[in-house]
Amino acid sequence: MLKISEITYSVEGRPLFEAASATIPAGHKVGLVGRNGAGKTTLFRLIKGELALESGEISLPARARIGGVAQEVPSSSTSLLDTVLAADTERAALMAEAETAHDPHRIAEIQARLADIDAWSAEGRASAILRGLGFDAEAQLRPCSDFSGGWRMRVALAGVLFAQPDYLLLDEPTNYLDLEGALWLESYLAKYPHTVIIISHDRGLLNRAVTGILHLDQKKLTYWSGPYDQFARQMAERRAVLQAEAKKVEARRAHLQSFVDRFKAKASKAVQAQSRVKMLEKLTPITAPEEAKKVVFTFPAPEELSPPIINMDGAAVGYGGPPILRKLSLRIDQDDRIALLGRNGEGKSTLSKLLAGKLEASEGRITRSSKLRIGYFAQHQVDELHIDETPLQHVMRQRPGEGQPKLRARLAGFGLMADQAETVVGRLSGGQKARLSLLLATLDAPHLLILDEPTNHLDIESREALVEALTEYSGAVVLVSHDMHLLSLVADRLWLVKGGAVVPYTEDLDAYRAMLLAGDEPAKPAKAEKPRKQASRDEVLAMRAEVRKCEERLGKLNEMRDKLATKLADPALYEDARKGELEVWNRKYAEVMEGLDRAEALWLTAQEKLESATA
């Protein structure tokens, strides 16, 4: 297990950890969450031994291997496959020694060890990982120098996954993955044989791939069992109770202080006043947990245009050679919310550029509304900001006729307050740069907003704020994103970009996710349906009884959940002396929540069976 004991560490005099402790059992998959700047990446560096603690201890099992992705692999002539194979340093060293060893005993030892670590299947395993991250068989044999930095980050990730360290530390790995790669990584991490700690703002990943949440808050670490949504519910319940308790204590303090102030000068009340002074000294104020700052995006509203705002008829588009997308007959109205699905390289970005007017159609016809304004956000635009200029200077360039108060109000509408408005872009965080780029993309109140991976570098609160803003936005939205949570809440239409065509995807995102995880295999031909036998009266009665039984079970589990939530809301549980008891109640709560999920699934199955029988 990984044991963090009473650690203290500061950066430039600012404490990040003060007597922080946590224990992560071996083999657990853990999401490390906390506000931007809280010290999550610093904790990774402390675990890896790259930084020295001021006090406390971080202990790991002897000879435990720690792995993470620090930077992209270098541009070199080595193929992607060989680069990943070299990441398993023990295998690489043994293979090299096997070429030159002459001692029969040593040769036998080498061969035995190579067999132990399954060295002979290594190429197949490395190739499968690269394929999952978006590299086909041909790409895997090409040199690293053929690929950009973002793609070489994927190769670095493939290398650390292939090496299978005992402790895998991943810092925002989905930032350089597309939807398909992110879903593959989710599935891979859920089955990973060792301990995983992952810093991520991807709510879907934190719900599906981890079994616990390590929360860094107010310089302390707290381990919570269960996925992110369960953690968020428990935190909200705890915050509400502590805030109510803080109000009660503050009211009691005010009452006692009022008595002391009124009667401390009266001899007849001196004893009572002195008594209340002592009570005040003993009444420890409760500090309510700080609420997460409300994050906002404020998109300006465009005027309404007559539909459609874009219409394509037999259009084709490419980059001078053969078309990448052909026979495009598509229509976009101002109230559309469209998600583009498709594997990397199929043409999602090409379609986005065509819609944005950054590429011209080589065939067919595209009709756009004469007054159409389009906002386009792509991740590369964040990198194209002027690093030596402030956000205020950026918007002044776009709106030279507007006064500073209005420009500052625009920046504040995207969470860039006075301090950030005057800070040069080079010193802003990734999330703040993304906010500035989103502001610049929406400055003209576009009727169509095209967003290509808008959530990279945005924390969970900012992603939720983006969902709210897009839901209220009165223009059309076209989304490309690896964030399933964002897509599921915003998109109401799905377009599949595949094989040079773009067609409506008639199933939902869960079906698309299942298809990708199954390897995109063609569906088996459906068997001819046999005539359905009519259910008898007794069978229908039995089905109804099963539905009632499921509903009763759900009712009981909901009662148990409410009782446990009340128990967990007791502030006394969170005192150090009762940490063991708190873990027991948290475990019981997690078990009840799992039981609720199973009971709901059973109820749905029983209900569907009954509806099918009585249809």
C-alpha positions in Angstrom: 0.0 0.0 0.0 0.9 3.7 -0.4 1.0 5.4 3.0 1.2 9.2 3.3 1.9 10.2 6.9 1.7 13.7 8.3 3.4 15.3 5.3 4.2 19.0 5.1 5.4 20.8 2.0 5.5 24.5 0.8 6.2 26.2 -2.5 7.8 29.7 -2.2 6.5 30.0 1.3 3.0 29.0 0.5 1.9 25.7 2.3 0.4 23.1 0.0 0.3 20.3 2.7 0.2 20.6 6.4 0.3 17.3 8.4 -1.6 15.6 5.5 -2.2 11.8 5.7 -3.8 9.2 3.6 -3.6 5.5 2.9 -4.2 3.9 -0.6 -4.6 0.1 -0.5 -2.6 -1.9 -3.1 -4.5 -2.4 -6.4 -7.0 0.4 -5.9 -7.9 2.9 -8.7 -8.0 6.4 -7.3 -9.0 9.8 -8.6 -7.0 12.7 -7.1 -9.2 15.8 -7.1 -8.9 19.3 -5.7 -9.0 22.9 -6.9 -6.5 24.2 -9.5 -3.3 25.1 -7.7 -4.0 23.0 -4.6 -0.9 20.8 -5.2 -2.1 17.7 -7.0 0.9 17.6 -9.4 3.2 18.4 -6.6 1.9 15.4 -4.7 2.8 13.2 -7.6 6.4 14.6 -7.6 6.6 14.0 -3.8 5.5 10.3 -4.3 8.1 9.8 -7.1 10.8 11.3 -4.9 11.5 14.2 -7.2 10.9 16.7 -4.3 12.0 16.4 -0.7 9.4 16.6 2.1 9.8 19.2 4.8 8.4 16.7 7.3 6.4 13.5 7.4 6.8 10.4 5.3 5.6 8.7 2.1 6.1 5.0 2.3 5.8 2.4 -0.5 6.5 -1.3 -0.7 10.2 -2.2 -1.2 11.2 -2.3 -4.9 7.9 -0.9 -6.0 8.1 0.6 -9.5 6.4 4.1 -10.0 5.5 5.3 -13.5 4.0 8.3 -15.1 4.1 10.5 -18.2 6.4 13.4 -17.6 6.7 14.6 -21.2 6.4 13.6 -24.8 8.8 11.0 -26.3 11.7 12.7 -28.3 11.5 13.1 -32.0 13.7 10.3 -33.3 14.0 7.7 -36.1 12.9 4.9 -33.7 9.6 3.4 -34.6 6.6 3.9 -32.3 6.4 0.2 -31.6 10.1 0.0 -30.7 9.8 3.1 -28.5 7.0 1.5 -26.5 8.9 -1.8 -26.2 11.9 0.0 -24.8 9.8 1.5 -22.0 9.9 -1.9 -20.3 13.5 -1.4 -19.3 14.0 -4.8 -17.6 12.8 -6.6 -20.8 15.0 -4.4 -23.0 18.0 -5.0 -20.8 17.5 -8.8 -20.7 17.0 -8.9 -24.5 20.2 -7.0 -25.1 22.1 -9.2 -22.7 20.7 -12.3 -24.3 22.5 -11.3 -27.5 25.9 -11.2 -25.9 25.8 -13.7 -22.9 28.0 -16.8 -23.1 27.7 -18.3 -19.7 25.2 -21.2 -19.9 23.9 -20.5 -16.3 23.4 -16.8 -17.1 21.7 -17.6 -20.4 19.3 -20.0 -18.5 18.6 -17.3 -15.9 17.9 -14.7 -18.7 15.5 -17.0 -20.6 13.7 -18.0 -17.4 13.2 -14.4 -16.4 12.0 -13.5 -20.0 9.5 -16.2 -19.7 8.4 -15.0 -16.3 7.7 -11.5 -17.6 5.9 -12.8 -20.7 8.5 -11.1 -22.9 7.6 -13.1 -26.0 4.1 -11.6 -26.2 5.4 -8.1 -25.7 5.1 -6.9 -29.3 1.4 -8.0 -29.4 0.7 -6.2 -26.1 2.5 -3.0 -27.1 0.7 -3.0 -30.5 -2.7 -3.4 -28.8 -2.0 -0.4 -26.5 -0.9 1.7 -29.4 -3.9 0.7 -31.4 -6.2 1.6 -28.5 -4.6 5.1 -28.4 -5.3 5.7 -32.1 -2.2 4.3 -34.0 -3.0 1.7 -36.8 -0.5 -1.0 -37.8 1.1 1.2 -40.4 1.6 4.1 -38.1 3.2 1.9 -35.4 6.1 1.2 -37.8 6.7 4.9 -38.6 9.4 6.9 -36.8 8.5 9.2 -33.9 9.8 12.1 -35.9 6.8 11.8 -38.2 4.4 12.8 -35.4 3.5 16.1 -33.6 4.0 16.7 -29.9 0.4 15.8 -29.0 0.8 12.4 -30.8 4.2 11.8 -29.2 2.5 12.3 -25.8 0.2 9.4 -26.7 3.3 7.3 -27.4 4.7 8.2 -24.0 1.4 7.2 -22.4 1.5 3.9 -24.3 5.0 3.3 -23.0 4.2 3.7 -19.4 1.0 1.5 -19.8 3.1 -1.2 -21.4 5.7 -1.1 -18.7 2.9 -1.7 -16.1 4.5 0.0 -13.0 3.2 -1.0 -9.6 2.1 2.6 -9.1 0.8 4.3 -12.2 0.5 8.1 -11.8 -1.4 9.8 -14.6 -1.8 13.6 -14.7 -4.8 14.6 -17.0 -4.0 11.9 -19.6 -7.2 12.5 -21.6 -6.2 16.1 -22.5 -4.3 14.8 -25.5 -6.7 11.9 -26.4 -9.9 12.0 -28.5 -13.1 10.4 -27.5 -12.2 6.9 -28.8 -8.8 7.0 -27.0 -10.3 8.3 -23.8 -12.9 5.5 -23.7 -10.3 2.9 -24.4 -8.1 4.3 -21.6 -11.1 4.1 -19.2 -11.6 0.5 -20.0 -7.9 -0.3 -19.8 -7.5 1.4 -16.4 -10.5 -0.4 -14.9 -8.7 -3.7 -15.7 -5.1 -2.5 -14.8 -3.5 -5.1 -12.5 -1.8 -2.6 -10.1 -2.5 0.7 -8.3 -3.5 3.7 -10.3 -3.7 7.3 -9.1 -5.1 9.7 -11.8 -5.5 13.5 -11.7 -8.5 14.2 -14.0 -11.4 16.6 -14.5 -13.2 14.1 -16.7 -16.3 13.2 -14.7 -17.0 10.1 -16.8 -13.6 8.8 -16.2 -13.8 9.4 -12.5 -17.1 7.6 -12.3 -16.3 4.6 -14.4 -12.6 3.9 -14.0 -11.9 4.5 -10.3 -12.9 2.9 -7.0 -12.1 5.8 -4.7 -11.4 9.6 -4.6 -8.5 11.2 -2.8 -9.5 14.8 -2.1 -6.9 17.5 -1.6 -8.5 20.4 0.2 -7.3 23.0 2.7 -3.8 21.4 2.8 -5.3 18.0 3.9 -5.9 14.7 2.1 -9.1 12.7 2.6 -9.8 9.3 1.0 -13.4 8.6 0.0 -14.7 5.2 -1.2 -16.7 5.1 -4.4 -16.8 7.0 -7.7 -16.8 10.8 -8.1 -20.6 11.3 -8.1 -20.9 9.5 -4.8 -18.0 11.6 -3.4 -19.7 14.8 -4.6 -23.0 13.8 -2.9 -21.3 13.1 0.4 -19.3 16.3 0.3 -22.5 18.3 -0.4 -24.3 16.6 2.6 -21.3 17.2 4.9 -21.0 20.9 3.8 -24.7 21.5 4.4 -24.5 20.0 7.9 -21.3 21.9 8.9 -22.7 25.2 7.6 -25.9 24.7 9.6 -23.8 23.8 12.7 -21.6 26.8 12.2 -24.7 29.1 12.1 -25.9 27.6 15.4 -22.6 28.1 17.1 -22.3 31.6 15.8 -25.8 32.5 17.1 -24.9 31.0 20.5 -21.7 33.1 20.6 -23.6 36.2 19.7 -26.1 35.6 22.4 -23.4 35.1 25.1 -21.4 38.1 23.9 -24.5 40.3 24.0 -25.0 39.3 27.7 -21.4 40.0 28.6 -21.5 43.4 26.8 -24.7 44.5 28.6 -23.9 43.4 32.1 -20.1 43.2 32.6 -20.1 46.7 34.2 -23.0 45.8 36.7 -21.8 44.5 40.0 -25.0 42.5 40.5 -24.4 40.6 37.2 -20.6 40.4 37.4 -20.5 36.7 38.3 -22.9 35.7 35.5 -21.0 37.9 33.0 -17.7 36.3 34.0 -19.3 32.8 33.7 -20.4 33.6 30.1 -16.9 34.9 29.3 -15.6 31.5 30.2 -18.3 29.8 28.2 -17.3 31.9 25.2 -13.7 30.9 25.6 -14.7 27.2 25.5 -17.1 27.6 22.6 -14.9 26.7 19.7 -16.1 28.4 16.5 -16.9 26.0 13.6 -15.5 27.1 10.2 -17.9 26.0 7.5 -16.3 24.4 4.5 -15.6 27.0 1.8 -18.0 26.7 -1.1 -16.5 26.2 -4.5 -16.5 29.5 -6.3 -19.4 29.7 -8.8 -17.8 29.5 -12.2 -19.6 31.1 -15.1 -19.5 31.5 -18.9 -21.6 34.2 -20.4 -22.2 33.8 -24.1 -23.8 36.8 -25.9 -27.1 36.0 -27.5 -27.3 36.2 -31.3 -30.4 37.4 -33.2 -32.6 34.7 -34.7 -32.1 33.7 -38.4 -34.5 31.9 -40.7 -33.7 28.1 -40.9 -31.6 26.6 -42.2 -28.5 28.5 -41.3 -26.3 26.1 -43.3 -27.4 23.7 -46.0 -25.1 21.3 -47.9 -26.0 19.5 -51.1 -23.6 16.9 -52.4 -20.5 18.7 -51.0 -17.0 17.3 -50.9 -13.9 18.7 -49.1 -10.2 17.9 -48.8 -6.8 19.5 -48.8 -6.0 19.7 -52.5 -5.9 16.0 -53.2 -8.7 13.4 -53.2 -11.6 14.5 -51.0 -11.6 13.4 -47.4 -15.3 13.8 -47.1 -17.8 13.2 -50.0 -21.5 13.5 -50.8 -22.3 15.7 -47.8 -26.0 16.5 -47.7 -26.5 18.1 -44.3 -28.6 20.8 -42.7 -28.0 22.9 -39.6 -30.7 25.0 -37.9 -30.1 27.6 -35.2 -31.5 25.4 -32.4 -29.3 22.3 -33.2 -26.9 20.8 -30.7 -24.7 18.4 -32.7 -21.9 16.1 -31.5 -19.5 14.8 -34.1 -18.5 11.1 -33.5 -15.8 9.1 -35.3 -12.4 7.7 -34.9 -9.3 9.9 -35.2 -8.4 10.7 -38.8 -11.9 10.1 -40.2 -12.4 13.9 -40.8 -14.2 15.4 -37.8 -11.8 18.4 -37.7 -12.0 18.7 -41.5 -15.8 18.9 -41.3 -15.5 21.5 -38.5 -13.2 23.6 -40.7 -15.7 23.3 -43.6 -18.6 24.5 -41.5 -16.4 27.3 -40.1 -15.6 28.5 -43.6 -11.9 27.8 -43.1 -12.0 25.2 -46.0 -13.9 25.5 -49.3 -16.0 22.7 -50.8 -14.4 21.1 -53.8 -17.7 19.8 -55.1 -21.4 20.3 -54.6 -23.0 23.3 -53.0 -23.0 24.9 -49.5 -25.6 27.6 -48.7 -25.1 29.8 -45.7 -27.5 32.4 -44.3 -26.3 35.9 -45.5 -26.1 37.2 -41.9 -24.5 34.1 -40.4 -21.8 34.6 -37.8 -19.6 31.6 -36.8 -17.5 31.2 -33.7 -14.7 28.6 -33.9 -12.7 27.2 -30.9 -10.0 24.7 -31.4 -7.3 23.6 -28.9 -4.5 24.9 -31.1 -5.9 28.4 -30.8 -5.0 28.4 -27.1 -1.4 27.9 -28.1 -1.7 30.8 -30.6 -2.5 33.5 -28.0 0.0 36.3 -27.6 1.9 35.1 -24.5 3.4 38.6 -23.8 0.0 40.4 -23.8 -2.8 40.5 -21.2 -6.4 39.2 -21.8 -7.5 42.9 -21.7 -5.1 43.7 -24.6 -6.5 40.7 -26.5 -10.1 41.9 -26.3 -9.0 45.6 -26.9 -7.6 44.5 -30.2 -10.9 42.9 -31.2 -13.0 45.7 -29.8 -10.9 48.9 -30.2 -14.0 51.1 -29.9 -15.3 49.8 -26.6 -14.4 51.3 -23.2 -12.3 49.4 -20.7 -15.2 48.9 -18.2 -17.2 47.0 -20.8 -14.2 45.0 -21.9 -13.4 44.1 -18.3 -17.1 43.0 -17.8 -16.7 40.7 -20.8 -13.6 39.1 -19.3 -15.4 38.7 -15.9 -18.2 37.0 -17.8 -15.7 34.2 -18.5 -14.2 34.1 -15.1 -11.2 36.3 -15.9 -11.4 38.8 -13.0 -9.4 42.0 -12.5 -6.1 40.2 -11.6 -6.2 37.9 -14.5 -7.2 40.6 -16.9 -3.9 42.4 -16.2 -1.7 39.3 -16.2 0.2 38.4 -19.3 -1.1 35.2 -21.0 2.2 33.4 -20.5 1.6 33.4 -16.7 -2.0 32.2 -16.9 -3.1 28.7 -16.2 -4.2 26.4 -19.0 -7.8 26.8 -17.9 -7.6 30.6 -17.9 -6.1 30.5 -21.4 -9.0 28.3 -22.6 -11.5 30.8 -21.1 -9.8 33.6 -23.0 -10.0 31.7 -26.3 -13.6 30.8 -25.7 -14.4 34.5 -25.0 -12.6 35.5 -28.3 -14.6 32.8 -30.2 -17.9 34.1 -28.9 -17.3 37.8 -28.9 -19.4 38.5 -32.0 -22.5 36.6 -30.6 -22.2 33.8 -33.3 -25.2 32.0 -34.6 -23.1 28.8 -34.9 -20.5 27.9 -32.3 -18.0 25.1 -33.3 -16.1 23.7 -30.4 -13.2 21.3 -30.9 -12.1 19.8 -27.6 -13.2 22.8 -25.5 -12.8 21.1 -22.1 -9.0 20.5 -22.2 -7.5 22.3 -19.1 -11.0 23.1 -17.7 -11.6 21.8 -14.1 -14.9 20.1 -13.2 -16.6 23.3 -12.0 -15.7 25.0 -15.3 -17.0 22.1 -17.3 -20.3 22.2 -15.5 -20.5 25.9 -16.1 -19.8 25.4 -19.8 -22.7 22.8 -19.9 -25.0 25.4 -18.4 -23.9 28.1 -20.8 -24.3 25.9 -23.9 -27.7 24.8 -22.7 -28.9 28.4 -22.4 -27.2 29.5 -25.6 -29.6 30.5 -28.4 -27.3 29.6 -31.3 -26.4 26.3 -32.9 -23.6 24.2 -31.4 -21.3 21.7 -33.1 -19.1 19.7 -30.6 -16.1 17.5 -30.9 -15.0 16.3 -27.5 -13.6 13.3 -25.5 -15.8 14.3 -22.6 -18.8 12.0 -22.6 -20.4 13.8 -19.7 -20.4 17.1 -21.7 -21.7 15.4 -24.9 -24.5 13.6 -23.1 -25.8 16.8 -21.5 -25.4 19.2 -24.4 -25.9 17.2 -27.7 -29.3 16.2 -29.0 -28.1 15.1 -32.4 -25.2 12.8 -33.3 -23.4 12.7 -36.6 -21.0 9.8 -37.4 -18.0 10.7 -39.5 -16.8 7.5 -41.0 -15.4 6.2 -44.3 -15.5 9.6 -46.0 -19.2 10.1 -45.2 -21.2 12.0 -42.5 -24.4 10.4 -41.5 -26.9 10.8 -38.5 -26.1 8.3 -35.8 -29.5 7.0 -34.7 -28.5 5.3 -31.4 -27.3 7.0 -28.2 -23.8 7.7 -26.8 -23.9 4.6 -24.6 -24.4 2.4 -27.7 -21.5 4.2 -29.4 -19.3 3.7 -26.4 -20.2 0.0 -26.3 -19.5 -0.3 -30.1 -16.0 1.3 -29.6 -15.1 -0.9 -26.6 -16.3 -4.0 -28.6 -13.7 -3.1 -31.3 -16.3 -1.7 -33.8 -17.1 -5.3 -35.0 -20.0 -5.6 -37.4 -23.2 -6.7 -35.8 -24.2 -10.3 -36.3 -27.1 -10.8 -38.7 -30.3 -10.7 -36.8 -32.2 -14.0 -36.6 -35.7 -14.0 -37.9 -38.0 -13.3 -35.0 -40.3 -16.1 -34.0 -44.0 -15.2 -33.4 -44.2 -14.1 -29.8 -46.2 -16.3 -27.5 -48.9 -14.4 -25.6 -48.2 -14.3 -21.9 -50.8 -16.1 -19.8 -52.8 -14.4 -17.0 -50.8 -16.2 -14.3 -47.5 -15.1 -15.9 -48.6 -11.5 -16.0 -49.6 -11.7 -12.4 -46.2 -13.1 -11.5 -44.5 -10.3 -13.4 -46.5 -7.7 -11.6 -45.7 -9.3 -8.3 -41.9 -9.2 -9.2 -42.2 -5.5 -10.1 -43.9 -4.8 -6.7 -41.1 -6.8 -4.9 -38.5 -4.7 -6.7 -40.3 -1.5 -5.7 -40.4 -2.5 -2.1 -36.7 -3.4 -2.2 -35.9 0.1 -3.7 -38.0 1.7 -0.9 -36.1 0.0 1.8 -32.7 0.8 0.3 -33.7 4.4 -0.1 -34.7 4.5 3.6 -31.3 3.0 4.6 -29.5 5.5 2.4 -31.3 8.4 4.0 -30.5 7.1 7.5 -26.8 6.6 6.6 -26.7 10.1 5.1 -28.1 11.6 8.3 -25.5 9.6 10.3 -22.6 10.8 8.0 -23.9 14.4 8.5 -22.9 14.2 12.2 -19.9 16.6 12.6 -18.6 14.5 15.5 -17.8 11.7 13.1 -15.2 13.8 11.4 -13.1 14.2 14.6 -9.7 12.4 14.5 -10.6 10.1 17.3 -13.5 8.6 15.3 -11.8 8.2 11.9 -12.2 4.4 12.1 -15.9 4.7 12.8 -16.2 7.2 9.9 -14.6 4.7 7.5 -17.1 2.0 8.6 -20.1 4.3 7.9 -18.7 5.4 4.6 -18.2 1.8 3.6 -21.8 1.0 4.6 -23.0 4.0 2.6 -21.1 2.8 -0.5 -22.5 -0.7 -0.1 -26.1 0.7 0.1 -25.5 2.9 -3.0 -24.2 -0.2 -4.9 -27.3 -2.1 -3.8 -29.5 0.7 -5.0 -27.9 0.6 -8.5 -28.5 -3.2 -8.6 -32.0 -2.9 -7.3 -32.8 -0.2 -9.9 -31.4 -2.4 -12.7 -33.6 -5.3 -11.5 -36.7 -3.1 -11.3 -36.1 -1.8 -14.9 -35.7 -5.3 -16.2 -38.9 -6.5 -14.4 -40.8 -3.4 -15.6 -39.7 -3.9 -19.3 -40.6 -7.6 -19.1 -44.1 -6.7 -17.8 -44.6 -3.9 -20.4 -43.5 -6.3 -23.2 -45.9 -9.0 -22.0 -48.8 -6.6 -21.8 -48.1 -4.7 -25.0 
